Amino acid sequence: MSSYIGVLVSDQWLQSQFTQFELRSLNSKFLSIKSQHGKVTVDDLPPLMEKLKAFSSMFTEDEIRSFLNETYSDMSTEIDFEGFLKIYLNLQGRAAEKKGGSKNSSSFLKAATTTLLHTISGSEKASYVAHINSYLRDDPFLKQFLPLDPATNDLFDLVKDGVLLCKLINVAVPGTIDERAINVKRVINLWERNENHTLCLNSAKAIGCTVVNIGTQDLVEGRPYLVLGLISQIIKIQLLADLNLRKTPQLVELVEDSNDVEELIGLAPEKILLKWMNFHLKKAGYKKSVTNFSSDLKDGEAYAYLLNVLAPEHRSPATLDAKDPTERAKLVLDHAEKMDCKRYLSPKDIVEGSTNLNLAFVAQIFHERSGLSTDSKKTSFAEMMTDDVQTSREERCYRLWINTLGIATYVNNVFEDVRNGWILLEVLDKVSPGSVNWKHASKPPIKMPFRKVENCNQVIKIGKELKFSLVNVAGNDIVQGNKKLILAFLWQLMRFTMLQLLKNLRSRSQGREITDSYILKWANHKVKSTGRTSQMQSFKDKSLSSGIFFLELLSAVEPRVVNWNLVTKGESAEEKRLNATYIISVARKLGCSIFLLPEDIMEVNQKMILILTASVMYWRLQQQVEEGDSSPFPSPVNGTTCTTPDASPAPSISGEDDTCSSLGGEVSISTMDDTASDTTVSSQVEPDEHPDRE
């Protein structure tokens, strides 16, 4: 494999905030100061920062010095490169706050949780509290604390045990968290509280929230700006959940032909919401086009026209006749209240152009009365455009995974968004720093088709350098939107990333390569070491569908995390589903960032089974490194494995003897679904007797 040299930062979150191009540029600036002075102090930074393009038109040198004085009482404090990056991000946050806007259409999923903007909107807080009171008032555990008073800090106190946010995630996307995995007690210990917050953050990522800059400690402390940012994302995901053709095929009415339908599939939910709004405004005779949820809605006229066409029975001439925007906004909300739509904002919020609250309000109007026809011909056409269930599940998994990497672009639909190659280049630059030649890449919007092909050709070139199986695959296949090839490439990219994470611990692995086979051996070794007899023969071993093996594996790496009283035998379909949902939540509660669904375990999807196993392995090895264990990788003693009985009782099953060939060499991408991660070893082979090599 080709080796690439990039700028690496020990803080994984900090690394995720920059592209390699940005890191190389900033590192060069940092080293230039260091070479002049021998070290870098806070006092050296204002003149440098003031000259940087990002801040040159925003702040003076004196303003930057004033900002730094707020954090550093001693300006002679020496800082390293990571400290420099944090200061840069802090200034970047202040610059964004000063501009009062965001840089891309999907920023509501990102900016809301920034650790840099510490302002809190009282209106947003009140609206989110009203939402929580409405949707969780009957929850068996939370009803003793609800309703919350938006005028107090009760919300921030209540989130400190993690239960509220977990429950809110389940309201947004039902079934995301197995509530049996939530620690619900009036008084919980530090371990249980941390588990709840870890479960919350990993589950939030699994529904599409951007939480790369939030840690469990932030939630434990109930930091208002971070809590509200996370709640904002969760609520918006709930409100925008139906804004896609799969959930609402009637949306096809918004477009004219099949080409437009493909474009609609790739639009972000809020863009679809704007398209829906303009569709009705045009019918109502409104002459303008609404392009945002802020300034275009401040005068209330667009709302008046929209509600008049959707609910003409409640219309009033006084709304459009009103001269004062605040008065018109009040009449708009009176109209909306008759449609059960007055929850998220006040007349003041409309006049001031609150983006988040306006978006929530329009989404609620859509849910209450979309005004779309049920033309069976158009609806059936829309249904034809959607993918089969398996393809849809894979697209969802890779989309959510990509959005956790911290790249600049937010992915709304994998198949549409990757076709210009830019997002794939961003991902490759994250997982293999320095691999992308940005001088030969074209950033969207890309008007010339051959530029897209150039981007995708570089994607394929890098993939081959990383030893991906890309037989007879060209960049144009991605540009053309070949779904099977795109999914196959993304699978290899995800697998490569997981193996790289494990490989980063190689100093502790005695130089071994981390392969699919080794991961499988490690998992079997961990389960066997606790005295249990379950073993998996391969990542497509049908016995895994019961879920017992993974519960035993999770219990092996952390005995306290599995409550065996909640585990079923995994014999019927319902028992398998109960175990599968519990496995996913327990793994997330432990600290695994995973994106599979219960069906992936029940159907033994070998790709997702491999990633699940590798994620558990990665978590355990991280713990051993932190605990100072000099040898976290299993080593046999005289050819045998030591066993230590586990205190937790557990049922056991024996894996069936299903021996298959291990993955090796070039595999045609057209057959990857049958061969990828298909690694099998004999149950008699101890983990370290015959280390596999790829």
NORRAWO-V945583 format. One record per residue. RES is the residue in one small letter. PHI is phi in radians with two decimals (999 if undefined). OMEGA is omega in degrees with one decimal (999 if undefined). D_CENTER is the distance of its C-alpha to the mean C-alpha in whole Angstrom. Layout:
BEGIN
RES&PHI&OMEGA&D_CENTER  RES&PHI&OMEGA&D_CENTER
END
This chain:
BEGIN
m&999&177.4&29  s&-1.16&177.3&29  s&-1.79&-178.4&28  y&-2.12&179.7&27  i&-1.85&177.7&27  g&-2.25&177.1&24  v&-1.53&-177.3&24  l&-1.81&179.5&22  v&-2.10&-175.3&21  s&-1.15&178.1&21  d&-1.38&-173.9&19  q&-1.09&179.3&15  w&-1.13&-179.0&13  l&-1.07&178.1&16  q&-1.04&-174.7&16  s&-1.26&-176.9&13  q&-1.47&-176.0&14  f&-2.31&168.4&17  t&-1.41&177.8&18  q&-1.09&178.1&21  f&-1.05&179.9&23  e&-1.14&-178.9&22  l&-1.11&179.8&23  r&-1.11&-179.5&26  s&-1.13&-178.4&27  l&-1.19&178.9&27  n&-1.11&177.8&28  s&-1.09&178.8&31  k&-1.11&-178.3&32  f&-1.10&-178.5&31  l&-1.18&179.2&34  s&-1.13&176.9&36  i&-1.22&-176.5&37  k&-1.10&-179.0&37  s&-1.18&-179.7&39  q&-1.38&-172.2&42  h&-1.94&-178.0&41  g&1.49&174.8&41  k&-2.67&-179.3&38  v&-2.04&176.0&35  t&-1.98&178.7&36  v&-1.03&-177.4&34  d&-1.15&179.5&37  d&-1.35&-168.0&37  l&-1.42&-175.4&34  p&-0.89&179.8&35  p&-1.13&178.2&37  l&-1.21&-177.2&34  m&-1.07&-177.3&31  e&-1.11&-179.1&34  k&-1.53&-179.4&34  l&-1.16&-176.1&31  k&-0.98&-176.1&30  a&-1.13&-173.6&27  f&-2.13&-172.2&29  s&-1.01&-179.0&33  s&-1.74&-174.3&33  m&-1.86&-173.2&31  f&-2.32&171.3&33  t&-1.54&178.5&36  e&-1.07&179.8&37  d&-1.15&178.4&38  e&-1.11&179.5&35  i&-1.11&178.6&33  r&-1.10&178.8&35  s&-1.14&178.3&35  f&-1.06&-177.4&32  l&-1.17&178.0&32  n&-1.11&179.2&35  e&-1.16&-177.3&33  t&-1.75&-175.5&31  y&-1.98&178.0&33  s&-1.26&178.2&37  d&-1.93&-176.6&38  m&-1.26&177.9&38  s&-1.53&178.9&39  t&-1.04&178.9&36  e&-1.39&179.0&35  i&-2.22&175.5&31  d&-1.71&-175.8&30  f&-1.10&179.7&27  e&-1.15&176.4&24  g&-1.11&177.0&26  f&-1.08&-180.0&27  l&-1.12&179.8&23  k&-1.14&177.3&22  i&-1.13&178.1&25  y&-1.04&179.5&24  l&-1.12&179.1&21  n&-1.06&178.1&23  l&-1.16&178.8&25  q&-1.08&177.6&22  g&-1.14&177.2&21  r&-1.12&178.9&25  a&-1.13&179.0&25  a&-1.12&178.7&22  e&-1.13&-179.2&24  k&-1.16&178.8&27  k&-1.22&178.9&26  g&1.26&-179.5&25  g&-2.54&178.9&22  s&-2.22&-169.2&19  k&-1.63&175.8&19  n&-2.58&-170.7&17  s&-1.17&-178.7&17  s&-1.78&-173.9&13  s&-1.15&179.8&13  f&-1.09&178.5&13  l&-1.45&-177.0&10  k&-1.99&-170.3&10  a&-1.08&-175.4&14  a&-1.08&-176.3&14  t&-1.88&-179.5&13  t&-1.10&178.6&15  t&-1.45&-172.9&17  l&-1.78&-178.1&20  l&-1.71&-170.1&20  h&-1.72&-179.7&22  t&-1.38&-179.3&24  i&-2.14&177.5&23  s&-1.56&178.7&25  g&-1.09&179.9&27  s&-1.15&179.5&27  e&-1.14&178.9&23  k&-1.01&-179.5&23  a&-1.09&-179.3&26  s&-1.19&-179.9&24  y&-1.19&176.7&21  v&-1.10&177.9&24  a&-1.07&178.4&26  h&-1.10&179.7&23  i&-1.09&179.1&22  n&-1.04&-177.2&26  s&-1.26&-172.4&26  y&-1.55&-175.8&24  l&-2.03&-175.4&24  r&-1.10&-178.3&28  d&-1.73&-180.0&29  d&-1.12&-175.7&26  p&-0.95&-178.1&29  f&-1.56&-172.0&28  l&-1.43&-175.1&26  k&-1.07&177.8&29  q&-1.24&-178.9&32  f&-1.85&-175.9&30  l&-1.82&2.4&29  p&-1.37&175.5&30  l&-1.44&176.4&29  d&-1.69&-177.9&31  p&-1.12&-178.9&29  a&-1.40&-178.9&31  t&-1.94&175.9&31  n&-1.72&-179.0&28  d&-0.99&-179.3&28  l&-1.03&-176.4&24  f&-1.22&175.5&23  d&-1.29&-175.4&26  l&-1.23&-178.0&24  v&-1.30&-171.8&21  k&-1.16&177.9&22  d&-1.69&173.2&22  g&1.50&-174.5&19  v&-1.20&-175.8&20  l&-0.99&-176.8&20  l&-1.16&176.1&16  c&-1.08&179.8&16  k&-1.15&-179.2&18  l&-1.17&176.1&16  i&-1.08&179.0&13  n&-1.23&173.7&16  v&-1.21&-178.0&17  a&-1.18&178.7&15  v&-2.31&-175.5&14  p&-0.92&176.2&17  g&1.53&-179.3&17  t&-1.10&-178.6&13  i&-1.97&171.7&15  d&-1.31&-172.5&19  e&-1.13&174.8&21  r&-1.18&-178.7&23  a&-1.53&180.0&21  i&-1.43&176.6&21  n&-1.43&-177.7&23  v&-1.98&174.9&25  k&-2.52&178.4&29  r&-1.09&178.8&30  v&-2.19&179.3&30  i&-2.08&-179.3&28  n&-1.44&-176.0&28  l&-1.07&-180.0&26  w&-1.09&-178.0&25  e&-1.16&178.3&24  r&-1.12&179.3&22  n&-1.12&176.6&20  e&-1.05&179.2&19  n&-1.04&-178.7&18  h&-1.21&177.0&16  t&-1.13&176.4&14  l&-1.04&180.0&14  c&-1.06&-175.1&12  l&-1.18&178.5&10  n&-1.21&177.4&8  s&-1.30&176.6&9  a&-1.07&176.2&7  k&-1.07&-176.1&4  a&-1.28&174.9&6  i&-1.91&174.3&7  g&1.96&177.3&4  c&-1.34&174.8&5  t&-1.74&-174.4&5  v&-2.26&-176.9&7  v&-1.12&-177.4&8  n&-1.97&176.6&12  i&-2.15&176.1&12  g&-2.03&-179.3&14  t&-1.06&-178.9&16  q&-1.13&177.9&19  d&-1.07&-179.7&18  l&-1.34&177.4&18  v&-1.03&-179.9&21  e&-1.44&179.3&23  g&1.07&-178.3&21  r&-1.09&-170.4&21  p&-0.95&-174.9&21  y&-1.18&178.2&19  l&-1.37&178.7&16  v&-1.07&179.9&17  l&-1.12&178.6&17  g&-1.10&179.5&14  l&-1.20&178.3&12  i&-1.05&178.6&15  s&-1.00&179.6&15  q&-1.12&-178.0&11  i&-1.08&-179.2&12  i&-1.12&-179.2&15  k&-1.16&176.2&14  i&-1.08&176.5&12  q&-1.11&-175.2&15  l&-1.22&-177.0&17  l&-1.73&-173.3&16  a&-1.05&-175.3&15  d&-1.60&-176.4&19  l&-1.52&174.2&18  n&-2.70&-174.1&18  l&-1.19&179.8&21  r&-1.15&-178.8&20  k&-1.41&-176.7&21  t&-2.31&-179.1&23  p&-1.06&178.9&25  q&-1.09&178.7&28  l&-1.09&179.4&26  v&-1.07&178.5&27  e&-1.11&-177.6&30  l&-1.32&-176.1&29  v&-2.14&-174.3&29  e&-1.71&-175.2&33  d&-2.43&-173.9&32  s&-1.10&178.6&30  n&-1.08&178.5&29  d&-1.18&179.0&28  v&-1.13&177.9&26  e&-1.06&177.7&24  e&-1.15&179.8&23  l&-1.09&-179.9&22  i&-1.05&-176.8&20  g&-1.52&-177.2&18  l&-1.35&173.1&18  a&-1.16&-178.5&15  p&-0.92&-178.4&16  e&-1.23&175.5&17  k&-1.23&175.9&19  i&-1.12&179.3&21  l&-1.10&176.6&21  l&-1.13&179.8&24  k&-1.11&177.6&25  w&-1.10&-178.7&26  m&-1.09&-179.7&28  n&-1.17&176.4&30  f&-1.03&-179.1&31  h&-1.34&178.7&32  l&-1.11&177.9&34  k&-1.12&177.9&35  k&-1.13&-177.3&37  a&-1.42&179.0&38  g&1.61&178.4&40  y&-1.29&-170.7&37  k&-1.47&-176.6&38  k&-1.71&175.3&35  s&-2.03&179.6&32  v&-1.52&-176.8&29  t&-1.95&179.9&26  n&-2.68&-179.8&24  f&-1.79&-178.3&24  s&-2.24&-173.0&26  s&-1.08&-177.8&29  d&-1.22&-177.2&30  l&-1.95&-172.9&30  k&-1.07&-176.5&32  d&-1.45&176.2&35  g&1.37&-177.1&34  e&-1.11&-178.7&36  a&-1.04&177.7&33  y&-1.08&-178.7&32  a&-1.06&178.5&36  y&-1.12&-178.2&36  l&-1.08&-178.4&33  l&-1.21&177.9&34  n&-1.12&-178.4&38  v&-1.41&-179.2&37  l&-1.49&-178.7&35  a&-2.37&-176.5&37  p&-1.09&-178.7&40  e&-1.17&-179.7&42  h&-1.88&-174.0&41  r&-1.19&178.5&41  s&-2.43&178.5&44  p&-1.01&-177.2&45  a&-1.10&-176.9&45  t&-1.11&-179.4&42  l&-1.34&179.7&42  d&-1.35&-177.5&45  a&-1.06&-179.1&44  k&-1.56&-177.6&44  d&-1.51&-178.6&42  p&-0.98&-179.6&39  t&-1.16&178.1&38  e&-1.13&179.1&41  r&-1.12&179.4&39  a&-1.08&177.9&36  k&-1.12&178.9&37  l&-1.16&176.2&39  v&-1.05&-179.0&36  l&-1.23&173.7&34  d&-1.09&177.9&37  h&-1.09&-178.3&37  a&-1.15&-179.1&33  e&-1.10&177.2&34  k&-1.21&175.9&37  m&-1.80&-177.7&34  d&1.10&-176.8&32  c&-2.08&-179.3&29  k&-1.84&178.3&30  r&-2.40&-166.6&28  y&-1.68&-176.1&25  l&-2.66&-179.5&27  s&-2.02&175.9&31  p&-0.93&179.7&33  k&-1.09&-179.3&33  d&-1.14&177.2&29  i&-1.17&-176.9&30  v&-1.12&-179.4&33  e&-1.47&176.2&30  g&1.26&178.7&28  s&-1.20&-174.8&25  t&-1.04&-176.9&22  n&-1.07&-176.3&19  l&-1.28&175.8&22  n&-1.11&178.5&24  l&-1.05&179.3&21  a&-1.08&-179.2&21  f&-1.15&179.3&24  v&-1.11&178.2&24  a&-1.09&179.4&22  q&-1.19&176.2&24  i&-1.06&178.6&27  f&-1.01&-178.3&25  h&-1.18&-177.8&25  e&-1.30&-177.3&28  r&-2.75&-176.9&30  s&-1.32&179.4&28  g&1.22&180.0&32  l&-1.59&-178.6&31  s&-1.38&176.6&34  t&-2.00&178.6&33  d&-1.04&-174.0&35  s&-1.08&-178.9&35  k&-1.15&-179.6&36  k&-1.21&-178.9&33  t&-1.12&179.8&30  s&-1.12&177.6&31  f&-1.13&179.4&31  a&-1.12&-179.7&27  e&-1.15&177.8&27  m&-1.16&-176.9&28  m&-1.36&-177.4&25  t&-1.41&-174.5&22  d&-1.50&173.8&21  d&-1.22&-171.6&23  v&-1.06&-177.5&21  q&-1.12&178.5&20  t&-1.06&-179.6&19  s&-1.11&179.4&17  r&-1.14&-179.8&15  e&-1.16&178.4&14  e&-1.02&179.5&13  r&-1.05&-178.1&10  c&-1.05&-177.1&10  y&-1.21&178.8&10  r&-1.10&-179.4&8  l&-1.12&179.1&5  w&-1.08&-179.5&6  i&-1.03&-177.1&7  n&-1.25&175.7&5  t&-1.63&-174.4&4  l&-1.41&178.7&8  g&1.45&176.3&9  i&-1.31&-173.4&11  a&-1.22&-174.7&13  t&-1.69&177.2&12  y&-1.59&-177.0&10  v&-1.63&178.0&10  n&-1.77&177.5&11  n&-2.56&-173.9&13  v&-0.99&-172.5&13  f&-1.10&179.2&17  e&-1.52&-171.3&18  d&-1.29&-177.3&16  v&-1.56&-170.1&17  r&-1.18&176.3&20  n&-1.58&174.5&22  g&1.46&-172.8&20  w&-1.12&-178.4&19  i&-1.09&178.9&15  l&-1.10&176.2&16  l&-1.15&177.2&18  e&-1.07&-179.6&16  v&-1.15&179.6&14  l&-1.05&179.3&17  d&-1.17&177.5&18  k&-1.30&-172.3&15  v&-1.46&176.8&16  s&-2.37&-174.5&20  p&-0.91&177.7&21  g&1.54&-176.0&24  s&-1.34&-175.2&24  v&-1.65&173.1&23  n&-1.61&-173.4&26  w&-1.20&177.1&25  k&-1.17&-179.1&29  h&-1.81&-179.1&29  a&-1.98&179.0&25  s&-1.95&-178.6&25  k&-1.55&177.1&23  p&-1.07&-0.9&22  p&-1.29&-177.6&24  i&-1.93&-177.5&26  k&-1.51&-176.9&29  m&-1.54&-177.9&31  p&-0.96&-176.2&30  f&-1.17&176.4&31  r&-1.18&176.2&29  k&-1.11&179.0&26  v&-1.10&178.0&28  e&-1.05&177.5&28  n&-1.01&-176.2&25  c&-1.22&175.5&24  n&-1.11&177.4&27  q&-1.17&176.2&26  v&-1.00&-179.0&22  i&-1.12&179.5&25  k&-1.03&-180.0&27  i&-1.14&178.1&24  g&-0.99&179.0&23  k&-1.17&177.3&27  e&-1.14&178.2&27  l&-1.54&176.9&25  k&1.23&173.4&27  f&-1.24&175.3&24  s&-1.46&-175.7&27  l&-2.38&-179.0&27  v&-1.17&177.0&31  n&1.02&178.8&32  v&-1.94&179.0&29  a&-2.16&-179.9&29  g&-1.01&-178.4&27  n&-1.12&177.2&28  d&-1.11&177.5&27  i&-1.27&179.1&23  v&-1.02&-179.8&25  q&-1.34&176.6&26  g&1.37&177.9&23  n&-1.16&-170.9&24  k&-1.11&-178.1&21  k&-1.11&-179.7&23  l&-1.21&178.7&23  i&-1.10&179.2&19  l&-1.10&-179.9&18  a&-1.12&178.8&20  f&-1.13&-178.1&19  l&-1.15&177.1&16  w&-1.09&-179.7&17  q&-1.13&178.8&19  l&-1.17&178.7&16  m&-1.16&179.9&14  r&-1.10&178.8&17  f&-1.02&-179.0&19  t&-1.09&-179.6&16  m&-1.11&180.0&16  l&-1.16&177.6&20  q&-1.14&177.9&20  l&-1.05&178.5&18  l&-1.19&-179.0&21  k&-1.13&179.4&23  n&-1.10&176.0&23  l&-1.65&-171.6&24  r&-1.10&177.3&27  s&-1.08&177.6&30  r&-1.67&-172.3&29  s&-1.80&177.0&30  q&0.99&173.8&33  g&1.40&-178.7&32  r&-1.26&169.9&31  e&-1.33&177.2&29  i&-1.66&-177.3&26  t&-2.07&174.9&26  d&-0.97&-177.7&25  s&-1.09&-178.8&28  y&-1.18&178.0&28  i&-1.09&179.6&25  l&-1.10&179.4&27  k&-1.10&-180.0&30  w&-1.04&-178.2&28  a&-1.09&178.7&26  n&-1.10&178.6&30  h&-1.07&-178.5&31  k&-1.10&-179.0&29  v&-1.16&-178.3&30  k&-1.12&-177.0&34  s&-1.16&179.0&34  t&-1.68&177.7&34  g&1.59&178.9&37  r&-1.58&-173.9&35  t&-1.90&-179.2&36  s&-1.13&175.6&33  q&-2.51&174.3&32  m&-1.85&-177.6&30  q&-1.40&178.2&32  s&-2.83&178.2&29  f&-1.35&173.4&25  k&-2.14&176.2&26  d&-1.09&-174.5&29  k&-1.07&-179.6&29  s&-1.16&179.6&30  l&-1.17&-176.8&27  s&-1.09&179.6&26  s&-1.25&-179.5&28  g&1.52&-174.8&25  i&-1.07&-177.3&28  f&-1.03&-176.6&27  f&-1.24&175.6&23  l&-1.18&176.6&25  e&-1.20&177.7&27  l&-1.16&179.0&25  l&-1.09&178.3&23  s&-1.18&-179.9&26  a&-1.19&-178.7&28  v&-1.45&176.8&25  e&-2.73&-174.0&25  p&-0.96&-174.8&28  r&-1.30&-167.9&27  v&-1.43&-178.5&24  v&-1.87&172.9&25  n&-1.69&-173.3&27  w&-1.17&176.1&30  n&-1.18&-178.8&31  l&-1.69&-175.0&28  v&-1.54&176.9&28  t&-1.66&177.9&30  k&-1.30&177.7&32  g&1.23&-177.8&30  e&-1.67&179.6&33  s&-1.50&179.2&32  a&-1.04&-179.3&29  e&-1.18&178.2&28  e&-1.14&177.8&29  k&-1.11&179.8&26  r&-1.13&178.8&24  l&-1.05&178.8&24  n&-1.15&-177.4&24  a&-1.12&179.2&21  t&-1.14&178.8&19  y&-1.19&178.9&20  i&-1.00&-175.9&19  i&-1.10&-179.7&16  s&-1.21&178.2&16  v&-1.14&179.0&18  a&-1.10&178.4&16  r&-1.19&178.3&13  k&-1.10&178.1&16  l&-1.19&-179.3&17  g&2.36&-179.1&14  c&-1.49&176.6&13  s&-1.65&-174.3&9  i&-2.27&-172.5&10  f&-2.25&179.9&9  l&-1.35&178.6&12  l&-1.97&178.2&15  p&-0.93&-179.4&18  e&-1.06&-179.6&20  d&-1.15&176.2&19  i&-1.37&-178.3&21  m&-1.08&-179.4&23  e&-1.63&-178.7&24  v&0.91&174.0&23  n&-1.28&-169.5&21  q&-1.06&178.7&22  k&-1.15&-178.0&19  m&-1.24&176.7&17  i&-1.13&177.1&19  l&-1.07&-178.1&20  i&-1.12&177.9&16  l&-1.05&-179.4&16  t&-1.09&-179.7&20  a&-1.11&179.9&19  s&-1.16&177.4&16  v&-1.14&178.7&18  m&-1.06&-179.0&21  y&-1.07&179.4&19  w&-1.05&-176.1&18  r&-1.14&-179.1&22  l&-1.17&175.9&23  q&-1.06&-179.8&21  q&-1.09&-178.2&23  q&-1.17&177.2&26  v&-1.13&-179.9&26  e&-1.15&179.8&26  e&-1.40&177.7&29  g&1.48&176.8&31  d&-1.24&-176.2&31  s&-1.33&-178.8&33  s&-2.47&-177.4&32  p&-1.25&179.6&29  f&-1.54&-174.2&30  p&-1.13&175.6&32  s&-2.30&-179.6&36  p&-1.32&175.4&39  v&-1.97&-177.3&42  n&0.93&175.8&45  g&1.36&179.5&43  t&-2.14&-180.0&42  t&-1.91&177.0&39  c&-1.20&178.1&39  t&-2.16&175.2&38  t&-2.23&-178.0&37  p&-1.11&178.9&37  d&-1.64&-178.9&35  a&-1.20&-175.9&36  s&-1.47&177.8&33  p&-1.18&-179.4&35  a&-2.71&173.2&33  p&-1.24&179.8&34  s&-2.30&175.4&34  i&-2.34&177.9&34  s&-1.77&178.8&36  g&-1.25&179.4&34  e&-1.31&-176.6&36  d&-1.45&-176.4&37  d&-2.04&-175.3&35  t&-1.56&179.5&36  c&-2.25&179.3&34  s&-1.26&179.6&34  s&-1.38&-179.6&32  l&-1.22&178.7&29  g&-2.91&177.3&31  g&1.25&179.1&32  e&-1.33&177.8&31  v&-2.02&-179.9&30  s&-1.02&-176.9&30  i&-1.09&-179.0&27  s&-1.24&-179.4&29  t&-1.98&-175.3&29  m&-1.06&-178.4&26  d&-1.04&-177.8&25  d&-1.65&-172.4&28  t&-2.04&-174.3&28  a&-1.05&177.2&24  s&0.98&179.8&24  d&-1.58&-175.5&27  t&-2.08&-177.4&29  t&-2.30&176.3&31  v&-2.31&177.1&34  s&-1.24&-178.2&37  s&-1.18&178.9&37  q&-1.43&-176.6&40  v&-1.42&177.8&38  e&-1.31&-171.5&37  p&-0.89&-172.9&34  d&-1.95&-178.6&35  e&-1.24&-177.7&39  h&-2.32&-179.7&37  p&-1.01&179.2&34  d&-1.27&171.9&33  r&-2.25&177.8&33  e&-1.62&999&31
END
